[in-house]
Structures are given as structure tokens and as C-alpha cells.
Amino acid sequence: MTIKDKTCIVGVGQTEFGHRGQFAHKSQSVQIGEALEEALEESGLDRTEIDGFSSFSMDSNDPSLLAPSLGIPNVNYAGMVFGGGGGGGCAAIANASAAILAGYAKVVMVYKIITQPPNMRFGASYGRAARSDPRSDFHRPFGLMAPGQFFSLFFRRHMHQYGTKTTHLAEVAVAQRFHATRNPRALMKTPLTIEDHQNSRIIADPFRLFDYCQENDGGAVILVTSAERAKTLKQRPVYIMATAQGGAASWGQGLTSQNAPDDIYPSSGHRHMAPRLYAMAGIEPKDVDVAELYDHFSGMVILQLEDYGLCKIGEGGSFVENGGIKWPDGNLPVNTHGGNLSEVYLLGMTHMVEAVRQLRGTSTSQVEDAEIALVTSGPSNLPSSSMLLRR
């Protein structure tokens, strides 16, 4: 038994996006309510039909508090994906689908809000002394105190093994910035060139300023229901073909421990999930029309292209050369909304929203006749996750 085509995404809603700390005065429940209003309006669902909640990354927005504040009368299902960061986004959709198929809920709300306090930086926690977590003693003394430093080592190994260049990183950043210039919601719309990227300061070699995701506030809500219920709603249903979560046990805490085996170290840690994902959907990598690949750092886009079979291992750099992921003429349009790098960083929620828009035909960088979209969450420590959607 699989979930293929048995559940659908029927509504998406987003808050206003702002730079770090801009919405610190707003409670997260208020912002979730704003995104939910938009999702309900476009779907045609009534809020009283929602009876399930699904989130990830240690979300502190408890359904027992959210439900009454949002006017939702019953909570029949509540699920949370283990782990921090953005690895659990697609897994939260998977859990919503599973709950619906099991009969635990009829409409599940997947949600995530980021409100970054002005006086604290995301990722800074890795550098703090933590008596309760002695594992950090294995990376802090070596200067590994922020996510960009961890991920830069994976990509540096890829450069060493396969000859990948920093100009390949620039290709990712430039393509996504171009997509963002077409997206009125994007926070970063100033055009970017290869030269701009190469002249920007290095933060964690080989990653430069424009290889990093943004620091910002905002959030999104995604509504999931059965395929049968979806037929009666406002929007063209977007079918959930397949989902996968987890990863190879040998990857595990590979991000912070840096001890993954040689064959998967210079990767995104998704290579274990991709075959399961395609098998469930009954398709091959060549069938993917558009990809929304998690991009907390530009290099991870290149490594995911390889892990998901969209190009051969070691050839991710050459795949993105000369605008290879740029809409409309690239090998495969990637992150057509601008991604975490240029639209907004919402732990991957906007990647799922953009995939929905592509399959509805409403993206600002619309791929002609887009039928199948790949979405990824992470890369991260386990679990990461991904999904395939179809129109």
C-alpha cells in the first residue's frame, strides 16, 4: 500500500514576509491565523473542517492552544517530525497524508512560522557551551559553530573529488535571484551576476555571502485532505504522489559529527531516500518537470541534483553551468520562486507552496505544462524528507 494520489494539497497561505525581527511584536499564533485565512479563502474549506495539525522542527505552537484561538472545534490528530532545521517539512506533509488515510483526520493543517528575535541569530546555538549535550565537544573546539561551516566541508570535499568550482555556486545564486526578481513576494529582488557573487566576502570557505539563506520572519500554512474531498473544492487538486523521510543510518548526525562514510560524505544525505521516492511514485528522475530543492546554502542544491538522479554523481557543477537551472531555458528549472537564498527562508515551506503554484499554473516563473514537481526538505541531520507532487 502507498499513499500515491490518495491525498491532495488543496490550499496554501502565507504571511507577509519581513527581515529578521520585523515581526517580533506579533505572536506566532496570530501569524499562523493570517496564513490560515489565505489558505481557507483559496481552498473553499471551512475552518471547522480542520481536525488535524502537523508541523516539524520542534515547533512550539501547541495544537491545544492553536485550535481554540483559530476557531477550530476538534483536534483529532496532532503530529510532529523529529529534529531541528528544515529537514522535516515534506515529512510533515507525509504525516498529514498518513493520518487522513488512516482515518484519524479529514483535513490536516501543516504549518510553520519563523519569528527571529532581533538580538539572536539562527544557528548560533551550535556555538554555545551545552553541558546537556557533550556531543558538541567534538566540533566546537575545531571552529565548527554554525551550520554554514558544517555544510561548507561537504561541498569542499565535492570540489576536491570532482573538480566542482565556486563559479558553480554562483550559478545557483544567480539563477535563483533571477527567479526572485519576477516574484513580488521575494525579499531580495536586486539582480545578481556571477561577478557579484565572486566578489562577495567569504563567510565559510568556499561559501560566500550570496551562498547563504536569508534571516527573516514569516510563515505558511498548507491544507491537506483526501483526493475525494479535493474534487469538490475551489482549486485544481495537487496530488501527493510520494513521500520519503529519514536517510541512511550511517548519515545520522553526519552534519555535526562529520563522520559519514566516504561514499556519501560529499552529498546532501538524501541519496538513500531518492530511490524509495521514485519507486512509490512509479516514475524516473527524467519525468520531473520542476524541482524545488532546499537551499539553506547554494552548494546543497548541486549535491541534491546528484542525489535525486537529476544528473550523474560528480556532475552537479557542470549541470548548473550557463544557467542550467534557470527558468525558462535551463536543463531543469530549480527554485522558481527564488528559494531560501532570495525569496525568503521559511524552513522550506515556500518550496512546497511554489510547487503547488507550478502545478496549478500560477507561478511567476511558470514552467510550461509542468506536470510533476520534486520538493525536498533539508539537507540536515536525520530526518530529512522529500516528496513528489503532480497536477
VENBEL-V774400 format. One record per residue. N is the residue number from 1. RES is the residue in three letters. PHI is phi in whole degrees, 0 to 359 (NA if undefined). Layout:
N/RES/PHI + N/RES/PHI
This chain:
1/MET/NA + 2/THR/231 + 3/ILE/271 + 4/LYS/308 + 5/ASP/63 + 6/LYS/263 + 7/THR/227 + 8/CYS/222 + 9/ILE/271 + 10/VAL/240 + 11/GLY/203 + 12/VAL/227 + 13/GLY/215 + 14/GLN/227 + 15/THR/278 + 16/GLU/292 + 17/PHE/261 + 18/GLY/214 + 19/HIS/288 + 20/ARG/311 + 21/GLY/86 + 22/GLN/296 + 23/PHE/248 + 24/ALA/298 + 25/HIS/280 + 26/LYS/261 + 27/SER/290 + 28/GLN/293 + 29/SER/295 + 30/VAL/295 + 31/GLN/292 + 32/ILE/299 + 33/GLY/299 + 34/GLU/296 + 35/ALA/293 + 36/LEU/296 + 37/GLU/305 + 38/GLU/294 + 39/ALA/295 + 40/LEU/293 + 41/GLU/300 + 42/GLU/281 + 43/SER/275 + 44/GLY/90 + 45/LEU/284 + 46/ASP/262 + 47/ARG/301 + 48/THR/290 + 49/GLU/279 + 50/ILE/289 + 51/ASP/222 + 52/GLY/219 + 53/PHE/229 + 54/SER/215 + 55/SER/213 + 56/PHE/202 + 57/SER/57 + 58/MET/53 + 59/ASP/299 + 60/SER/266 + 61/ASN/274 + 62/ASP/290 + 63/PRO/305 + 64/SER/293 + 65/LEU/264 + 66/LEU/294 + 67/ALA/305 + 68/PRO/294 + 69/SER/289 + 70/LEU/262 + 71/GLY/77 + 72/ILE/260 + 73/PRO/284 + 74/ASN/226 + 75/VAL/245 + 76/ASN/259 + 77/TYR/208 + 78/ALA/215 + 79/GLY/227 + 80/MET/223 + 81/VAL/270 + 82/PHE/301 + 83/GLY/94 + 84/GLY/258 + 85/GLY/69 + 86/GLY/263 + 87/GLY/293 + 88/GLY/264 + 89/GLY/300 + 90/CYS/294 + 91/ALA/295 + 92/ALA/294 + 93/ILE/294 + 94/ALA/299 + 95/ASN/296 + 96/ALA/298 + 97/SER/297 + 98/ALA/297 + 99/ALA/296 + 100/ILE/293 + 101/LEU/293 + 102/ALA/279 + 103/GLY/85 + 104/TYR/283 + 105/ALA/210 + 106/LYS/254 + 107/VAL/225 + 108/VAL/247 + 109/MET/263 + 110/VAL/263 + 111/TYR/215 + 112/LYS/198 + 113/ILE/233 + 114/ILE/244 + 115/THR/232 + 116/GLN/271 + 117/PRO/297 + 118/PRO/300 + 119/ASN/260 + 120/MET/217 + 121/ARG/253 + 122/PHE/299 + 123/GLY/89 + 124/ALA/294 + 125/SER/297 + 126/TYR/295 + 127/GLY/267 + 128/ARG/275 + 129/ALA/296 + 130/ALA/222 + 131/ARG/298 + 132/SER/283 + 133/ASP/227 + 134/PRO/295 + 135/ARG/299 + 136/SER/295 + 137/ASP/294 + 138/PHE/271 + 139/HIS/234 + 140/ARG/300 + 141/PRO/298 + 142/PHE/260 + 143/GLY/84 + 144/LEU/267 + 145/MET/230 + 146/ALA/208 + 147/PRO/307 + 148/GLY/301 + 149/GLN/290 + 150/PHE/296 + 151/PHE/291 + 152/SER/296 + 153/LEU/291 + 154/PHE/302 + 155/PHE/288 + 156/ARG/299 + 157/ARG/296 + 158/HIS/299 + 159/MET/299 + 160/HIS/294 + 161/GLN/281 + 162/TYR/240 + 163/GLY/78 + 164/THR/296 + 165/LYS/242 + 166/THR/291 + 167/THR/293 + 168/HIS/289 + 169/LEU/299 + 170/ALA/300 + 171/GLU/301 + 172/VAL/294 + 173/ALA/298 + 174/VAL/291 + 175/ALA/298 + 176/GLN/291 + 177/ARG/294 + 178/PHE/300 + 179/HIS/299 + 180/ALA/294 + 181/THR/297 + 182/ARG/266 + 183/ASN/255 + 184/PRO/296 + 185/ARG/279 + 186/ALA/294 + 187/LEU/277 + 188/MET/244 + 189/LYS/239 + 190/THR/287 + 191/PRO/305 + 192/LEU/234 + 193/THR/244 + 194/ILE/303 + 195/GLU/296 + 196/ASP/303 + 197/HIS/297 + 198/GLN/292 + 199/ASN/268 + 200/SER/283 + 201/ARG/289 + 202/ILE/281 + 203/ILE/253 + 204/ALA/220 + 205/ASP/313 + 206/PRO/264 + 207/PHE/281 + 208/ARG/256 + 209/LEU/309 + 210/PHE/278 + 211/ASP/271 + 212/TYR/261 + 213/CYS/290 + 214/GLN/275 + 215/GLU/247 + 216/ASN/200 + 217/ASP/242 + 218/GLY/148 + 219/GLY/188 + 220/ALA/207 + 221/VAL/231 + 222/ILE/234 + 223/LEU/257 + 224/VAL/239 + 225/THR/212 + 226/SER/288 + 227/ALA/299 + 228/GLU/294 + 229/ARG/293 + 230/ALA/299 + 231/LYS/297 + 232/THR/261 + 233/LEU/260 + 234/LYS/291 + 235/GLN/270 + 236/ARG/299 + 237/PRO/298 + 238/VAL/250 + 239/TYR/278 + 240/ILE/271 + 241/MET/283 + 242/ALA/197 + 243/THR/222 + 244/ALA/215 + 245/GLN/214 + 246/GLY/109 + 247/GLY/139 + 248/ALA/291 + 249/ALA/300 + 250/SER/288 + 251/TRP/279 + 252/GLY/45 + 253/GLN/267 + 254/GLY/302 + 255/LEU/299 + 256/THR/272 + 257/SER/278 + 258/GLN/57 + 259/ASN/239 + 260/ALA/293 + 261/PRO/295 + 262/ASP/304 + 263/ASP/289 + 264/ILE/242 + 265/TYR/300 + 266/PRO/276 + 267/SER/216 + 268/SER/266 + 269/GLY/78 + 270/HIS/258 + 271/ARG/297 + 272/HIS/288 + 273/MET/278 + 274/ALA/304 + 275/PRO/299 + 276/ARG/295 + 277/LEU/297 + 278/TYR/294 + 279/ALA/296 + 280/MET/297 + 281/ALA/282 + 282/GLY/74 + 283/ILE/230 + 284/GLU/239 + 285/PRO/307 + 286/LYS/295 + 287/ASP/277 + 288/VAL/285 + 289/ASP/265 + 290/VAL/208 + 291/ALA/233 + 292/GLU/246 + 293/LEU/257 + 294/TYR/306 + 295/ASP/226 + 296/HIS/298 + 297/PHE/221 + 298/SER/302 + 299/GLY/298 + 300/MET/288 + 301/VAL/295 + 302/ILE/299 + 303/LEU/290 + 304/GLN/288 + 305/LEU/305 + 306/GLU/285 + 307/ASP/298 + 308/TYR/265 + 309/GLY/70 + 310/LEU/280 + 311/CYS/206 + 312/LYS/285 + 313/ILE/302 + 314/GLY/91 + 315/GLU/250 + 316/GLY/297 + 317/GLY/297 + 318/SER/293 + 319/PHE/295 + 320/VAL/271 + 321/GLU/300 + 322/ASN/54 + 323/GLY/73 + 324/GLY/296 + 325/ILE/246 + 326/LYS/269 + 327/TRP/285 + 328/PRO/257 + 329/ASP/252 + 330/GLY/286 + 331/ASN/301 + 332/LEU/204 + 333/PRO/297 + 334/VAL/232 + 335/ASN/52 + 336/THR/287 + 337/HIS/263 + 338/GLY/113 + 339/GLY/68 + 340/ASN/297 + 341/LEU/291 + 342/SER/231 + 343/GLU/278 + 344/VAL/191 + 345/TYR/257 + 346/LEU/233 + 347/LEU/54 + 348/GLY/89 + 349/MET/299 + 350/THR/289 + 351/HIS/294 + 352/MET/291 + 353/VAL/297 + 354/GLU/294 + 355/ALA/299 + 356/VAL/299 + 357/ARG/296 + 358/GLN/301 + 359/LEU/281 + 360/ARG/273 + 361/GLY/85 + 362/THR/240 + 363/SER/289 + 364/THR/282 + 365/SER/231 + 366/GLN/287 + 367/VAL/281 + 368/GLU/299 + 369/ASP/57 + 370/ALA/300 + 371/GLU/245 + 372/ILE/230 + 373/ALA/238 + 374/LEU/260 + 375/VAL/233 + 376/THR/235 + 377/SER/231 + 378/GLY/99 + 379/PRO/298 + 380/SER/196 + 381/ASN/299 + 382/LEU/298 + 383/PRO/267 + 384/SER/262 + 385/SER/201 + 386/SER/200 + 387/MET/205 + 388/LEU/242 + 389/LEU/241 + 390/ARG/222 + 391/ARG/278
